[in-house]
Amino acid sequence: MRTYLVVIDDSPEAEIALRFAARRAVKTGGGVEILSLAEPQEFIAFAGVQATIEEEARHHAEALVAAAAGTLLQESGLRPTITVRSGDGPSIIRELIAANDAIAALVLGAAASGVPGPLVAHFAGADAGALPVPVMIIPGSLTREQIDRLS
């Protein structure tokens, strides 16, 4: 089964990427894997404080994927695979793709204006030719209707 890997965060473009991936998955008989990255925290000398901050970041990432999965199920009927990891985003994405032959594309959302996010900049720049799957960059300026028509 063809699986579309989507990285979810708090940005509106992440929702657009998820909608595009869901529509493609439905049309191709595929699936969606939702990845949320818990931001690694800077070192704090007090271990208890460090652990609390990291736990809060993980809970936030888990809440993001839970909400995204609910939206995906409600709108498309698809049950996504959910992954929450902490660490370097590009490295985690490469590991997931290497570990799962079903992943057919990495779907990222680009901001409607301004500088692209770090994952879009990375995979469309320095690492553009290194992945074994295509990278789909969905413009953040698209409306729901445009996404539905294009997907």
Backbone hydrogen bonds, N-H to C=O, Kabsch-Sander energy under -0.5 kcal/mol:
donor,donor_aa,acceptor,acceptor_aa,energy
3,T,102,A,-2.7
4,Y,31,G,-2.5
5,L,3,T,-0.6
5,L,105,A,-2.7
6,V,4,Y,-0.6
6,V,33,E,-2.9
7,V,107,V,-1.0
8,I,6,V,-0.6
8,I,35,L,-3.1
14,A,11,S,-0.6
15,E,11,S,-0.9
16,I,12,P,-1.5
17,A,13,E,-2.3
18,L,14,A,-2.2
19,R,15,E,-2.3
20,F,16,I,-2.4
21,A,17,A,-2.6
22,A,18,L,-2.7
23,R,19,R,-2.5
24,R,20,F,-2.5
25,A,21,A,-2.7
26,V,22,A,-2.4
27,K,23,R,-2.2
28,T,24,R,-1.9
29,G,25,A,-0.9
29,G,26,V,-0.6
30,G,25,A,-2.7
31,G,2,R,-2.8
33,E,4,Y,-2.6
34,I,32,V,-0.5
34,I,81,T,-3.1
35,L,6,V,-3.1
35,L,33,E,-0.5
36,S,83,T,-2.3
37,L,8,I,-0.6
38,A,36,S,-0.6
38,A,85,R,-3.1
39,E,37,L,-0.6
47,A,45,A,-0.8
50,Q,46,F,-2.2
51,A,47,A,-2.6
52,T,48,G,-2.0
53,I,49,V,-2.4
54,E,50,Q,-2.4
55,E,51,A,-2.4
56,E,52,T,-2.3
57,A,53,I,-2.1
58,R,54,E,-2.2
59,H,55,E,-2.5
60,H,56,E,-2.2
61,A,57,A,-2.2
62,E,58,R,-2.7
63,A,59,H,-2.3
64,L,60,H,-2.1
65,V,61,A,-2.1
66,A,62,E,-2.2
67,A,63,A,-2.3
68,A,64,L,-2.4
69,A,65,V,-2.8
70,G,66,A,-2.1
71,T,67,A,-2.3
72,L,68,A,-2.6
73,L,69,A,-2.6
74,Q,70,G,-2.4
75,E,71,T,-2.7
76,S,72,L,-2.5
77,G,72,L,-0.8
77,G,73,L,-1.2
78,L,72,L,-0.8
81,T,32,V,-2.2
83,T,34,I,-2.7
85,R,36,S,-2.0
87,G,38,A,-1.0
89,G,87,G,-0.5
92,I,88,D,-2.5
93,I,89,G,-2.6
94,R,90,P,-2.3
95,E,91,S,-2.3
96,L,92,I,-2.5
97,I,93,I,-2.4
98,A,94,R,-2.4
99,A,95,E,-1.9
100,N,96,L,-1.0
100,N,97,I,-0.5
103,I,100,N,-1.4
104,A,3,T,-3.2
105,A,3,T,-1.1
106,L,134,P,-2.4
107,V,5,L,-3.4
107,V,105,A,-0.6
108,L,106,L,-0.6
108,L,136,M,-3.0
110,A,138,I,-2.9
121,A,117,G,-2.6
122,H,118,P,-2.2
123,F,119,L,-2.9
124,A,120,V,-2.0
125,G,121,A,-0.6
125,G,122,H,-0.6
127,D,122,H,-2.4
128,A,125,G,-1.7
130,A,127,D,-1.5
131,L,127,D,-0.6
136,M,106,L,-3.3
136,M,134,P,-0.6
137,I,135,V,-0.6
138,I,108,L,-3.1
138,I,136,M,-0.7
140,G,110,A,-1.4
142,L,139,P,-1.4
147,I,143,T,-2.5
148,D,144,R,-2.5
149,R,145,E,-2.2
150,L,146,Q,-2.6
151,S,147,I,-2.3
